[in-house]
Structure formats: structure tokens, C-alpha cells
Amino acid sequence: MAKIWTFIIIISMLYGLVTFRSEELTKALLSIPLEALQVSFTMVSAACFWSGFLYIMKDSGLIDLIAFSLQPVLKLIFPKLKDKEALNYISINVAANLLGLGSAATPSGLMAMRRLSEISPRKKDVASDDMVTFLVLNTSGLTLIPTTVMAIRQSLGSQNPADFLLLGLIATSISTFLGLVFERLLRQVKQYD
């Protein structure tokens, strides 16, 4: 990946010099560090704020209520998973992701994957079907309120940082649905091998 980025940067710089845009190229090169720092600060600040908010929700019992309400759906997605601890970690992870708190969802996601590995009937270096399903569910990104994206849009001057919510919900719903469908199809194909 580093080679690809290096190639893109070199080609872009050469193009800027060949088209006699050296002044714009210099301005862009000098403004990139400041913009990167601002975006990084925004992302870290949003992650800290929403992680704290998630802990407040957890301490108040709201996250457990959301996780409990997700369990019937998760039992449909994980029909063979009977382990309450794994289901609890998965539901907390999904609840945090639904709220757009990806960085706050990471600890519960890691604990869910560790627990799924512990109860897996397979060798420890092979992912179980439930582990694969959880990975698809986690990475497909079903999000109701993408807080990090909204924070970045606001920091970059968006007049309405939440104007994409409906489209984002549609896109993440489709990606989650298709991811789970393809995972099930591939699981069926694997069983016939």
C-alpha cells in the first residue's frame, strides 16, 4: 500500500509541475499537515466523547437494554450459538456500532471474538462459522447514527453534517444484508465440498 501511495504522490507532483501549477502544488503540500492534524483531532475528540457517552449508557443500563432488544435478531443470525456470554458481547458490539461508536465497540468485539474462539469446536487457528458471521456483521457496518462521520463533516464546514443519514442507513443495511446472505451461501457451498 505504501508503494501505491508513493506512486500516486509522485505522479501527482509531476503532473502539477508539468502543467505549471507549482504554486498550487506548494500550497497543497503545506496545508496537508494542518488539515490532517485537524481531522485527526476531530476523530480523536469524537471517539473520546462518544466512548464516554457509551460508558454512561452502559452504567445507566441503556446499552444493556439495547443489547437485550437485539438478542432476538441475533439469535436468528446466530441460530447455533447458545453461549450467553458470547451473545452478550456480540449484542453490545452491534449496539455500539448501530450508534456509530466503532472505536467504543472494539473492546466488546474483541471479547466476543475471544469467547467465540474459546467455545469453538474447531482448532484454535481456524475460524468457526459463528466467528465468520460475527466478522461479517461487524465489518458490514450497519449504522443508525454515524457519529464519527458527522463529526468529520462538521469539522470540515458542512452546513448539515447529518443530511446523509437516510442514505447511509440504506447503504449500511444493504451491505449488512448482502454480507450475511453471501456468508450463508458460502457456508452452504463449503458444506458440500
N, C-alpha and C positions, 0 to 999 in steps of 0.2 A: 504494500500500500504506500509506503514511503517513496518508493521509486515512481509510482504513478503520480503522486502529488508533486514530487520534484520535477517530473517531466512536464506536468501541466503548468507549473510556475515558470519554468524556463521558457516554454513555448509562449506563454502569455507575455513575459517580459520582452522576448524577441519581437513578438508582434507589436507591442507598444513602441519599441524602438524603430522598427521598420516603417510603421505608419506615422512616425514623427509625433508621438504622444508621450514624450519623455516627461513633460511637466505633470500630466495627469497620472502617469505611472509613479512618479516620485511622491505625489500627494497620496496616492492609494497606499503605497508601501509605508509611508509614515503614519497613516491613520489606522492601519490594521491593528497594531498592538493595543492602541487605546480602545478601539471597538471590541477587540477580543477580551480585554480586561473588563469592560462594561458588561458584555454578555455573560462572562463567567461570574462576575459579581452578582448579576441578576439571578442567574441559575442557582448559585450557592445560597443566596438570600431566600429565594423561593423555596428551595429544598429545606432549609433550616426552619422557615416559618411553617410550612406545611407538615414537616416532620413533628414539630412541636404541637401543631394542631391535631395530628394523628394521635399523639400520646395523650392529649387532653380527651379526645374522643374515646381512646382505649380506657383511660382511667374512669371516665364517666359511664362506660358500659355501652356507648353508642356503637362503637366498632364491633362489639360482640353481638349486638342486636342486628347490625347489618350482616355480619358473618353468619349468624343463625338463620336469617331470612334467605341467605344464599344457599344454605345447605341442601334444600330440596332440588335445586337446579344442579348443584354439584354432584348430587347422588345420581342424577341422570347422566352426567358427563363421566363420572367415575363409578359405574354400576358395581364393580367388583371390589371396590375399596371400602373396607369395613372399619378401618382404624380411625378412631375418633380424633386422636391427636393429629394425624396427617390431614384429615378433613378440616380440622380447626385452623391449622397453619395455612392450608390452601385457601380457605374462605377469608381469612384475614388478608392474605396477599391479594386476592381478587378484589376484595372491598377497597383496599388501598389503591389498587390500580384503577378501579372504577372512578375514584375521586382524583385521579391524575397524580397520585403521590408515588410515582415509580421508585424514587430513591428510598422512601419510607417503607415501601413494600418489599424491598430487597431482603431485610433480615427474616421476615416470615417466609419468603420464598426459599431462602437457603435452608431454613429449618424444615420446611415442607419437603424439600428435595432430600435432605439428610434422613428424615423419617421414612420417606418412601424407599430410600436405599436400604435402610435397616430392616424393613419388613418385606423387602423384595425376595421372591423365591429364587431368583436368578443369581448368578455370580455377581460379586460386588462391582466388577468393572463393566457390566452390561446393564444398560438402562431397561427398566421394566416398562410395561405398557402404560402404567399409571404415570411413571416419570415422564415419558414422552408426551402423554396427553397434557400433563401439567406444564411442560415446557412450551407446547403449542399454545395453550390457554394463556400463559404468562406473556409470551412474546408477541402474540397477535394483537395485544394492546387495546382491548375493549375499555373505553374510557367515556365516562359521562361528563366529567368536568376536567379538562386538560389544564390543570393549574400552571404547570411549568411553561407550556406553550403560551398561555395567556400572559404570564409574567414577561416572557421574552418579547412578545408582540407589544406589550405596553411600554417596555423599556426602549423599544425601537420607534416609538412615536405613533403607534396605531391609535386611530380615533375610537375604534370599538374593538378592543382585543378579544371579545367573545363572539364576534359576528360569524365565526366558522363553526360554532358548537353543533348545529344540526348536521352539517356536512361531515364533521369529524365523527359524530356519533354513528352516522350511516356508514362511513368508511370503516370505522373500527368494528362495527357489528358485522359487516360483510367479511372483513378479514378474519375475525374470530370464528364465524360460522364456517367459512370455507376451510380454514385451518383445521378445525375439528372434523369436518367431513373428509378431507383428504387424509388426515391421520387415521380415521376409521377405515377408509378404503385401503390404505397401505397396510394396516394391521391385518385386514382380511386377505390381501394378496400374500403377505408374509406367512399366514397360517396355511395357505395352500402350497407353499414351496416344499 
